[in-house]
């Protein structure tokens, strides 16, 4: 899988995958998109509702969503357990070039960002007293975990590139991973994706999308 670095509209990096004609983040602003979709619409409404918020991310990718989450951990003093799935991890020569920590203008973040990429897989790693990361090198389609989560960052490649990850069977698996009242957020707002979520049992709402994107989706697991 050939990957190359690109600068997005807000000055932050994304990675382009030439064979799949996709990028890891929006070309209209990687940090802007991740902050809007996953932090503002996903994490912030849950802050301080649980002693520890358990987050599932599909997939870890560049580590941007995890870094933004850690930033919130430090600012908000909220304990988080972060479980990330990634089948094709970035290589050292790729993640060391990413400029997220610098663009966020926070001197504490660069070392955390490198630790996120270089820490061991398949085990819990405490990167900060309030932030534990568990990375697993599994396919979402064959995922095995006993964890339950309060929040899912569903950040798979777009349906046109990986249609098999946006079907009802996958969202049924995501539904089972969530606590009651758990939340799934994603940048994608396609009608067939929304219908697959609803068929699973999610209560789905459309929210304003990130820059240059009209809508995004937030799905809630409500049992009675």
N, C-alpha and C positions, 0 to 999 in steps of 0.2 A: 504494500500500500504506500504509494509515493505521496509525501506530505510536504507542504511548503508554507512558510510564514507569510502572513499578510497583515497590513495595517488597516484597521477599520476606521469609520468616520469619526469616532471619538478619540482616536489616537492610540487605542489599545489593540493588541494583536488578536488575530485568530489564526487558525491553521486550515489550509485548503487541502482537500484530498482530490487529486487530479482525476483518478480513475472513476470516482463516484460523482464528481462535479458538485461537491458539497463543501461547506466550511463548518468548523466546529461552533462558530458563533456568527451572529448577524454582521454583515459587512457594514451595516449602518451604525455600528457601535457595540463592541463585544461587552464591555463593562456596563454600558447603559442597558442592554438587553437583559443580561443576567441579573442586574440589580432590580430591574422592573418586574421581571417574571418570577424569579425565585426568591428574592429577598423581600421586596415590597408586597407582592401578592401572596407569597407562601409563608416565609418565616415570620415576618413582623407581626401579623395578626395572632401568632401563637406564642409570642414571647411572654414568659413568666406565667403561662398557663399550666406548665408542668415543671416539676423539679429538674428534670432533664428531658429535653426534646430529642426524640430519636428520628433521624432523617435518613432516608434512602435516596441515593442518587443513581440514576441511569443516564449517562455513564460519566465516569470521573473525568475523562478527556484531558483538557488542559489544566484542570484543577482550579479554574476561576471560580466556580460556584462554591467550592469548599473554602477558598481563600476569603471570599466575601462573607461567607457564613462565620468563619473564624473572626473576622473583623467585628461582626455583630456580637459574637460571644464576649470579646474583650470589652467592647463599649457598653453592652447591656448586662454584663455579668450573668449570663444565662448558660447553664451547663448543657452541652450537646454531645450526643453520640452520633457519629456520622458514618454511615455504611455506604460504600461506593462500589459499583460494579463497572468493570472495564476489561474488555477482552483484548484490546490492542493498546497497551500503555505507550505513552510517549517515551522516546529515548532521551538520554541526558543532553545530547547536542540539540534537542528540540526544546525541552522545557526550560533549560537555562537561558534561552534567548527571549522568553516571554516577558513582557514588560508590565504585567499587572500590578505588582507591588510598587513599582516606581510610579505608575499612573495614579495609584490610589494615595500616593504621597504620605505613606506611613512607614517610618523607618523600622518598625518592628516586624513588618510582614515579609521582607525578602527571605530571611532565614526560615521562617515557618513554611513558606512556599516550597523551598528546596526540600525541607524535611518531608512535606506531604508527598512529593514525588519519590523520594529516596527511602522512605521508611518501608519496613517489611510488609509483605502481602500476607493475607489470610490470618492476620492476628490483630488484636486491639492494640493500638499505639497511642499513648497519651502525649499529644503534642503540646498541650497547655493544660493546666489544672482543670480547666472547664471544657476542654475539647479533646475527645477521643476519636480517632480515625481508624476505620477498618476497611481496607481495600481488598476486593476479591476479584480474581482473574477468571471470571465465569461469564458465560453467555446469559443474557436475560432469559432466553428461551429454555434454559436448563438450570436455572437458579435454584439452589438449595440453601435455605436459611431458616432458623427457628425464631429469628427476631421479628418483633412487631414494631411498627413505626407510626409516628404522629403526622409525618409529612413526607411526601415523595416529590423529588425534583425529577420530572420525566423529561430528560434532555437528550433523547436519542436523535440520530440523524433524521432528517425530514422523511415523511412517508414515501416520497418519490424515490429516495435512495434506499430505504429499509422498510418497505411496506409490511414485512412480517412482524415488525415491532409495534404496529399501530392497530392491531385487530382485537376483537372482543376477547379472545382467549388470553391475550397478554394482560388486558385490563382486568380480567377476572383474577389473574394471579396478583396484580397490584392491589386489588380490592381485599384479597385475603391477607396481604402483608400489613394492612392498616388497622390500627385501633378504630373502634367506633368514633365517629366525628373526625377521623383522620382526613387529611387533605392531600390531593395530588394537583400540582400545577405544571403547565406546559405552555410553551410558546405557540404550539400548533392549535389552529382553530377550525380545521377542515370539518365539514359537515359529517362525513362518514366516521371520523375519529370521535366527534361528539356523540354521534348515535351509538357507536360501539361502547363508549363509557356509560351511556344511559341504559343500554341493554344489560350491562353488567350489574346495575343497581346504584350507580353513582347519581347524586344530585349535581347537575352540571350548570355552571354559570359562565357566560361570556363576560370578559373584562376588557377594558381598553388595552390594546397591545403596546409593545415598546415602539420606539421611533421607527416610522415607515411601515408599521404593521398595524392593521386596524383593530384586530382582536387577539385575545389569548383565552385559554380555558383554565378554570379552577373547578375541580371535581371533589365532592365531599361524600364520605361514606356515612350514611345515616341509617341506623337500624332502629326503627320505631321512635 
